[in-house]
Amino acid sequence: MSNTPFSALHLEPVSTVDRVAEELRRSLFEGELAPGTALREMALADALGVSRSTVREALGVLVAEGIAVRVPNKGTQVRRLDAEQVRDVCRARTVIETAGVRGWDEAGEQARDDVRRALAAYSELRGSDCTTAEFTAAHLEIHRAFAGLTGSARLVAAVEGLHSEVRLALAEVDRARGNAAEQVHSHSHLLDLMEDGRLEEAAEELTAHLAEAEESMIEEVGRRSR
């Protein structure tokens, strides 16, 4: 066994499949690949310099995450959400996230700190040169932290899956950047309500916030389908 100062260091290997899946996610969430775009294995393999089998595995990951779909006789495509699917995603988000907000007093201090840290990180991105996808991810991290207040790893995992669909719906929307100050203020107010123990008010505020986000996404989905 090595006794060098570096013997305790450890680096998790990242597979080529993981890297391909991450690059495809980035492209989808940045709006470079529009909903309905055919994800052809050969073309992707040539563009990324990997094998078709690697691309096939990466596409399987995206299908499992709900951001790509297998279409009979057509292969894999970027998922195209419709208005009812957006409503369903938002209903599920509202149930889980408001449960977390209502559980603020019973949540552990680490879970509460996760909300505070996520809001601080989101606020710091305002006015920066980060991408729209990065800004959206920081916004959704606050909502993931709301789910974390439930203390349920399964509910957090469910929200993470829902957020992949949300990011797909928001891929071409730059609204969040346009009203960044308003968004930061809104989430700060939510946190203030929770810190003050006004949990039912906070849950109502979050419900209204998510309803507004739902309408924005439905509007965008409708625009794309025209």
N, C-alpha and C positions, 0 to 999 in steps of 0.2 A: 504494500500500500504506500502511495506517495506521501511524503511529509512536506512537500513544497507549500508555500503560502497560497497556491492556487488550487490545491487538491479539493477544496470544498465547492469550487465553482462548477456550475452545471448549466448547460444550454439545451433547451428543448428543441429537438429537430423540427423543422417545418418542411413538410413534403411539398413536392412540385404541385401536386393536386391542390393543396391548400393555397399556394401562391396563385395558381390559375383562378381558383374560385374567388379569391380576394380581389384580383384584378377585374374579373367580370362583375363582381358586386360594385366595385368603384365605378366602372363604366355605366352600369345600370343606374346607380344612385346619382351620378352626375348628369344623367339624361343623355349620354352619348349613344346609348342603345335604347331606342324607343319601344314602348309596349307593342308586342306583336312581332318584333324583329326575330327572324329565324336565326338561331344559334347553330350554325353549321359546323360540324366537327372538323372537317378538313380545312375550311377557311380559318377557323380559330387556331387550329394546330399550326398552320403555316404562319399566321400573324404572331403567335406567341413563341414559336420555335420549340414546341413540345410535341409529343406523340398524340395520335387520335385517342388512344386509350386513356391518356391523362386528361384530355379535354372531356371525354365521356364521363369519367369519374367526377370531375369538377361540376359538370352540368347536373349530375345526379345530386350533388350537394345542394345546388341552387333549387332544384325541383323539391327536395325535401324541406327547404326553407320557405317554399311557397312563392318564390320570386321568378321562377321559370316553370313552364308546363310542357309535358310531352303531348304532342298532338298526333293522333293516328295518321299515318301516311305523310306527315309533314315534318316530323322530327321535333326538336325542342325549340321553344320560342320564349321570349321575354313575356312574362305574364301580363295580361291586360285586365285590370280590375274594372268591374262595373259599379254602378252606384250602390246597388244592394250589398255587394261585397264590402265596399267601404263602410256602409252603415253597420254591417255586422262586426267588422273589425273595431269600429268605434264603440259599439255597445259593449263588447268584451273588455276593451280598455277601460271604459268608464266604471264597470263593475269592479275590476281588480284595483285600479288606481284609487278610486274613492274609498274602497275598503282599507287601503293602506293609510290614506289621510286620516280616516276615522280612528285608526289604530295607533296614531302618533304617540299617545301617552303610554301605551303598553309596549311600544317598540323599544329595542335596545338602543343605547346611545350611539353605537356605530352606525346603525341604520339611519338614525336622525342626522348624524354627521355626514352620511353619504348624500343626503338631500342638500345640506348646506354646501358641501364641496362641489356638487354638480351645478348648483346655481352660480357659485363663484366662478367656476370654469366657463360656464356659458356667458356670464357677464363680461369676462375678460376677452372673449372672442369678438365682442361688438366692435365694429370699426376696423377689425384686422383684415389681412388679405387671405384668410382661410377660404377654402372652397365652400360652395353651397352645401355639398354633402357633409363636410366636416361640421358646419354650423348646425345643420339639421340633426346630426348625430349627437352633438352636445346638448341640443334642446331635448332630444328624446332620452338622454341620459338622466335628466331631471325626472322624467316620467317613469323611467326604470327604477329610480330611487324611491319614488312614491310606492311602487309595487313592493319594493324591498321592505317597506314598513310593515307589511303583513307578516313578515317572518317566515314566509313560505318560499322555498327554493323553486317549487313547481310553478307557483304563480309568477315568479320573476321570469322563469324560462318561458312561460306562456306569453308574457308581455314582450319579451325579446323577439319571439316569433311574430307577434302582431306588429312590432315596430319595423320588421323587415318589409312587411306589406305596406306600412305607412310610408316608409322611405321610397318605395317604388311608386306610390301614388304621388309623392311630392317631388319626384326626380326632376321635373322641369319647372317647378314652382320656386320663385325667388321671393315669395311674400315674407318669409321669416326674416330675411336680411333687411327687407324694406321697412319693417316695423320692429326692428331689434330692440330699440329702447322701450317700446310698449310691451314687448314680450318679457323683457327682463323685469320691468316694473310689475307686470301681472304675476309672474312667478315669485317675485320678492314679496308681494302682498300675500300670496298663498302661504308662504313660509311664515310670515308675520302672524297670520291668523292661527297657524298651528302652534307656533311658539307661545301664543297667548291663550291656548287652550280652546279657541273658538272653532272646534273641529267640524261642527255641522255647517257653519258658514264656509269653511275652507272646502268641504266636500261639494257644497252648492256652487262655489266659485269654480272649482275644477270641472264640474259637470258642464257648466256654461262654456268654459274654455274649450273643452273637448267637442262640444256641440258646434262651436264656431269653426274649429279645425275640420270637423266632418263636412260642413257645408263648403269650405274652401276646397277640400279634396274632391268632393262630388262635382263642383263646378269645373275643376281641372280635368277630371275624368270625362265629363261631358264635352268639354272643348276638344279634347283629343279624338273623341269618337266621331266628330263631325267631318 
